[in-house]
Amino acid sequence: MLKQNASVSCVFCKKEDESVSHVLLWCPFVWQVWSRLLNWWGVQWVLPGSVKGLIHWWLGFKWGKFEARVWKGIPLAIMWSIWKLRNEVIF
């Protein structure tokens, strides 16, 4: 049974309604995670409009063989970690 007063606000910023794109990309807290990671790699970026857009943009980079393998796994690891943290906060 669903609680009648259950909040749909983002658990991180409490300012926007929760959606997949907000929780994984647009939330200011999450945006800082992405930005710091990309700054560490020396990459400039513009916040994508969707998770699908992020994946397409991410896979467009060309790196050396080792870097490419690491680079391809990063967005999945970040999104999984964010979602796991979100669930820990809620539950």
Backbone as a printed PyTorch tensor [residue, N CA C, xyz], in Angstrom:
tensor([[[  0.8320,  -1.1710,   0.0000],
         [  0.0000,   0.0000,   0.0000],
         [  0.8850,   1.2450,   0.0000]],

        [[  0.6000,   2.1780,  -0.8840],
         [  1.3650,   3.4060,  -1.0260],
         [  0.9120,   4.4200,   0.0100]],

        [[  1.8630,   5.0520,   0.6580],
         [  1.5290,   6.1070,   1.6070],
         [  0.9120,   7.2780,   0.8490]],

        [[ -0.1230,   7.8520,   1.4020],
         [ -0.7980,   8.9630,   0.7440],
         [  0.0640,  10.2100,   0.7350]],

        [[  0.9370,  10.3750,   1.6950],
         [  1.7640,  11.5710,   1.7720],
         [  3.2100,  11.3080,   1.3540]],

        [[  3.4510,  10.2880,   0.5570],
         [  4.7990,   9.9620,   0.0990],
         [  5.3240,  11.0970,  -0.7780]],

        [[  6.5380,  11.4920,  -0.5520],
         [  7.1500,  12.5870,  -1.3050],
         [  7.6790,  12.0810,  -2.6430]],

        [[  7.5340,  12.8980,  -3.6570],
         [  8.1040,  12.5820,  -4.9660],
         [  9.2790,  13.5040,  -5.2750]],

        [[  9.7150,  14.2530,  -4.2650],
         [ 10.8430,  15.1660,  -4.4480],
         [ 12.1490,  14.3900,  -4.5190]],

        [[ 13.0850,  14.9510,  -5.2440],
         [ 14.4290,  14.3780,  -5.3360],
         [ 15.0140,  14.2430,  -3.9340]],

        [[ 15.5710,  13.0930,  -3.6210],
         [ 16.1280,  12.8650,  -2.2870],
         [ 17.4150,  13.6510,  -2.0560]],

        [[ 18.0480,  14.1100,  -3.1200],
         [ 19.3090,  14.8300,  -2.9830],
         [ 19.1080,  16.3410,  -2.8110]],

        [[ 18.3160,  16.9510,  -3.6970],
         [ 18.1670,  18.4100,  -3.6690],
         [ 16.8550,  18.8690,  -3.0460]],

        [[ 15.8680,  18.0080,  -3.0020],
         [ 14.5470,  18.3100,  -2.4500],
         [ 13.8550,  19.4930,  -3.1430]],

        [[ 14.2960,  19.8560,  -4.3530],
         [ 13.7440,  21.0110,  -5.0570],
         [ 12.9000,  20.6400,  -6.2610]],

        [[ 13.1470,  19.4910,  -6.8510],
         [ 12.4520,  19.0650,  -8.0710],
         [ 11.7970,  17.7090,  -7.8340]],

        [[ 10.7650,  17.4310,  -8.6140],
         [ 10.1900,  16.0990,  -8.5750],
         [ 11.1950,  15.1030,  -9.1410]],

        [[ 11.1940,  13.9240,  -8.5700],
         [ 12.1300,  12.9000,  -9.0040],
         [ 11.7300,  12.3440, -10.3730]],

        [[ 12.7050,  12.2480, -11.2490],
         [ 12.5770,  11.5570, -12.5280],
         [ 13.9240,  10.8950, -12.7720]],

        [[ 13.9590,   9.9700, -13.7060],
         [ 15.2260,   9.2940, -13.9940],
         [ 16.2770,  10.3110, -14.4200]],

        [[ 15.9220,  11.1950, -15.3450],
         [ 16.8930,  12.1820, -15.8280],
         [ 17.3360,  13.1300, -14.7180]],

        [[ 16.3980,  13.5330, -13.8630],
         [ 16.7890,  14.4430, -12.7770],
         [ 17.7460,  13.7530, -11.8140]],

        [[ 17.3910,  12.5540, -11.3760],
         [ 18.2100,  11.8590, -10.3740],
         [ 19.5810,  11.4760, -10.9260]],

        [[ 19.6480,  11.0910, -12.1920],
         [ 20.9250,  10.6170, -12.7450],
         [ 21.7410,  11.7020, -13.4470]],

        [[ 21.1380,  12.8600, -13.7450],
         [ 21.8620,  13.8900, -14.4930],
         [ 21.6800,  15.3050, -13.9670]],

        [[ 20.4420,  15.7510, -13.8540],
         [ 20.1590,  17.1670, -13.6860],
         [ 20.2010,  17.6930, -12.2660]],

        [[ 20.0440,  16.8440, -11.2770],
         [ 20.0840,  17.2990,  -9.8910],
         [ 21.4170,  18.0100,  -9.6480]],

        [[ 21.3970,  19.1760,  -9.0000],
         [ 22.6630,  19.8930,  -8.7550],
         [ 23.7130,  19.0460,  -8.0400]],

        [[ 23.2930,  18.2030,  -7.1110],
         [ 24.2240,  17.3160,  -6.4090],
         [ 24.8880,  16.3490,  -7.3800]],

        [[ 24.0810,  15.7330,  -8.2250],
         [ 24.5650,  14.7460,  -9.1900],
         [ 25.3980,  15.4290, -10.2750]],

        [[ 24.9720,  16.6070, -10.7010],
         [ 25.7210,  17.3590, -11.7060],
         [ 27.1410,  17.6120, -11.2250]],

        [[ 27.3150,  17.8860,  -9.9300],
         [ 28.6580,  18.0900,  -9.3740],
         [ 29.5010,  16.8230,  -9.4740]],

        [[ 28.8910,  15.6790,  -9.2650],
         [ 29.6150,  14.4010,  -9.3940],
         [ 30.1440,  14.2530, -10.8160]],

        [[ 29.2460,  14.4190, -11.8140],
         [ 29.6410,  14.2980, -13.2170],
         [ 30.7100,  15.3330, -13.5690]],

        [[ 30.4940,  16.5700, -13.1630],
         [ 31.4280,  17.6420, -13.5270],
         [ 32.8190,  17.4200, -12.9470]],

        [[ 32.8730,  17.0060, -11.7130],
         [ 34.1930,  16.7640, -11.0940],
         [ 34.9180,  15.6060, -11.7630]],

        [[ 34.1800,  14.5630, -12.0780],
         [ 34.7880,  13.4340, -12.7670],
         [ 35.3260,  13.8540, -14.1320]],

        [[ 34.5180,  14.5800, -14.8930],
         [ 34.9470,  14.9880, -16.2270],
         [ 36.0790,  16.0050, -16.1650]],

        [[ 36.0680,  16.8850, -15.1890],
         [ 37.1950,  17.8010, -15.0130],
         [ 38.4760,  17.0350, -14.7180]],

        [[ 38.3790,  15.9830, -13.9370],
         [ 39.5480,  15.1610, -13.6170],
         [ 40.1290,  14.5450, -14.8860]],

        [[ 39.2550,  14.1720, -15.8350],
         [ 39.7020,  13.6070, -17.1150],
         [ 40.0860,  14.7030, -18.1050]],

        [[ 39.8670,  15.9780, -17.7530],
         [ 40.1910,  17.0850, -18.6550],
         [ 39.1870,  17.2530, -19.7830]],

        [[ 37.9270,  16.8790, -19.5330],
         [ 36.8880,  16.9260, -20.5590],
         [ 35.9010,  18.0460, -20.2320]],

        [[ 35.5950,  18.8760, -21.2330],
         [ 34.5590,  19.8870, -21.1150],
         [ 33.2440,  19.2660, -21.5570]],

        [[ 32.1240,  19.6510, -20.9380],
         [ 30.8570,  19.0540, -21.3240],
         [ 29.7060,  20.0090, -21.1420]],

        [[ 28.6260,  19.6670, -21.7850],
         [ 27.3500,  20.3410, -21.6310],
         [ 26.3850,  19.2770, -21.1330]],

        [[ 25.6000,  19.6150, -20.1360],
         [ 24.6710,  18.6550, -19.5630],
         [ 23.7310,  18.1140, -20.6300]],

        [[ 23.7260,  16.8090, -20.8570],
         [ 22.8480,  16.2330, -21.8890],
         [ 21.3830,  16.2760, -21.4610]],

        [[ 20.5060,  16.1480, -22.4290],
         [ 19.0750,  16.2180, -22.1720],
         [ 18.4650,  14.9450, -21.6280]],

        [[ 19.1890,  13.8440, -21.7230],
         [ 18.6500,  12.5640, -21.2710],
         [ 19.7890,  11.6030, -20.9720]],

        [[ 19.4590,  10.5090, -20.3160],
         [ 20.4530,   9.4630, -20.0430],
         [ 20.9360,   8.8770, -21.3650]],

        [[ 20.0200,   8.6640, -22.2990],
         [ 20.3910,   8.1500, -23.6200],
         [ 21.3700,   9.1130, -24.3130]],

        [[ 21.0980,  10.4100, -24.2220],
         [ 21.9990,  11.4070, -24.7960],
         [ 23.3780,  11.3660, -24.1620]],

        [[ 23.4320,  11.1430, -22.8580],
         [ 24.7180,  11.0270, -22.1610],
         [ 25.5110,   9.8520, -22.7050]],

        [[ 24.8510,   8.7060, -22.8450],
         [ 25.5430,   7.5060, -23.3370],
         [ 26.0530,   7.7250, -24.7540]],

        [[ 25.2570,   8.3040, -25.6320],
         [ 25.7010,   8.5770, -27.0080],
         [ 26.9010,   9.5210, -27.0160]],

        [[ 26.8310,  10.5840, -26.2350],
         [ 27.9380,  11.5310, -26.1460],
         [ 29.1860,  10.8460, -25.5970]],

        [[ 28.9990,  10.0630, -24.5540],
         [ 30.1210,   9.4040, -23.8760],
         [ 30.8680,   8.4660, -24.8170]],

        [[ 30.1250,   7.7130, -25.6110],
         [ 30.7530,   6.7280, -26.4900],
         [ 31.4070,   7.3580, -27.7120]],

        [[ 31.2220,   8.6620, -27.9100],
         [ 31.8270,   9.3460, -29.0440],
         [ 33.2920,   9.7080, -28.8420]],

        [[ 33.8120,   9.5370, -27.6360],
         [ 35.2080,   9.8870, -27.3650],
         [ 36.1520,   8.7960, -27.8590]],

        [[ 37.3010,   9.2170, -28.3370],
         [ 38.3330,   8.2760, -28.7840],
         [ 39.5150,   8.3610, -27.8220]],

        [[ 39.8570,   7.2470, -27.2450],
         [ 40.9680,   7.1530, -26.3100],
         [ 41.8730,   6.0150, -26.7480]],

        [[ 42.9810,   5.8730, -26.0500],
         [ 43.8320,   4.7100, -26.2510],
         [ 43.0950,   3.4640, -25.7790]],

        [[ 43.6330,   2.2920, -26.0590],
         [ 42.9470,   1.0270, -25.7720],
         [ 42.5700,   0.8820, -24.2910]],

        [[ 43.5240,   1.0870, -23.3970],
         [ 43.2420,   0.9390, -21.9650],
         [ 42.2630,   2.0060, -21.4940]],

        [[ 42.5170,   3.2610, -21.8520],
         [ 41.6410,   4.3570, -21.4350],
         [ 40.2200,   4.1600, -21.9410]],

        [[ 40.0880,   3.6520, -23.1620],
         [ 38.7590,   3.4310, -23.7430],
         [ 37.9690,   2.4190, -22.9230]],

        [[ 38.6190,   1.3640, -22.4660],
         [ 37.9090,   0.3630, -21.6570],
         [ 37.4430,   0.9620, -20.3340]],

        [[ 38.3010,   1.7330, -19.7010],
         [ 37.9260,   2.3860, -18.4460],
         [ 36.8170,   3.4020, -18.7080]],

        [[ 36.9940,   4.2420, -19.7390],
         [ 36.0460,   5.3000, -20.0740],
         [ 34.6370,   4.7500, -20.3150]],

        [[ 34.5360,   3.6280, -21.0250],
         [ 33.2160,   3.0700, -21.3420],
         [ 32.4690,   2.5950, -20.1030]],

        [[ 33.1640,   2.1900, -19.0740],
         [ 32.5060,   1.7070, -17.8610],
         [ 32.1070,   2.7950, -16.8790]],

        [[ 32.6660,   3.9750, -17.0320],
         [ 32.4290,   5.0420, -16.0630],
         [ 30.9650,   5.4500, -15.9550]],

        [[ 30.2590,   5.7320, -17.0550],
         [ 28.8790,   6.2070, -16.8630],
         [ 27.9830,   5.1810, -16.1650]],

        [[ 28.1810,   3.9100, -16.4610],
         [ 27.3780,   2.8810, -15.8030],
         [ 27.7040,   2.8000, -14.3130]],

        [[ 28.9780,   2.9020, -13.9680],
         [ 29.3750,   2.8690, -12.5590],
         [ 28.8400,   4.0790, -11.8060]],

        [[ 28.9000,   5.2520, -12.4250],
         [ 28.3990,   6.4700, -11.7840],
         [ 26.8880,   6.3710, -11.5790]],

        [[ 26.1540,   6.0040, -12.6220],
         [ 24.6960,   5.9300, -12.5060],
         [ 24.2720,   4.8650, -11.4970]],

        [[ 24.9540,   3.7290, -11.4810],
         [ 24.6410,   2.6790, -10.5140],
         [ 24.8960,   3.1770,  -9.0960]],

        [[ 26.0100,   3.8780,  -8.8900],
         [ 26.3390,   4.4010,  -7.5600],
         [ 25.3270,   5.4440,  -7.1000]],

        [[ 24.9260,   6.3260,  -8.0140],
         [ 23.9290,   7.3440,  -7.6770],
         [ 22.6100,   6.6770,  -7.3190]],

        [[ 22.1720,   5.7130,  -8.1250],
         [ 20.9010,   5.0340,  -7.8650],
         [ 20.9550,   4.2700,  -6.5460]],

        [[ 22.0880,   3.6440,  -6.2680],
         [ 22.2480,   2.9180,  -5.0100],
         [ 22.1630,   3.8760,  -3.8220]],

        [[ 22.8210,   5.0220,  -3.9080],
         [ 22.7640,   6.0200,  -2.8550],
         [ 21.3440,   6.5270,  -2.6740]],

        [[ 20.6600,   6.7900,  -3.7740],
         [ 19.2640,   7.2290,  -3.7160],
         [ 18.4140,   6.2280,  -2.9490]],

        [[ 18.5820,   4.9520,  -3.2620],
         [ 17.8040,   3.9140,  -2.5740],
         [ 18.1750,   3.8000,  -1.1070]],

        [[ 19.4400,   3.9890,  -0.7730],
         [ 19.8450,   3.9610,   0.6460],
         [ 19.2000,   5.0940,   1.4200]],

        [[ 19.0920,   6.2590,   0.8140],
         [ 18.4550,   7.4040,   1.4630],
         [ 16.9640,   7.1290,   1.6770]],

        [[ 16.3150,   6.5710,   0.6830],
         [ 14.8640,   6.3260,   0.7600],
         [ 14.5310,   5.1790,   1.7070]],

        [[ 15.2740,   4.0910,   1.5940],
         [ 14.9290,   2.8950,   2.3480],
         [ 15.8260,   2.7450,   3.5640]]])
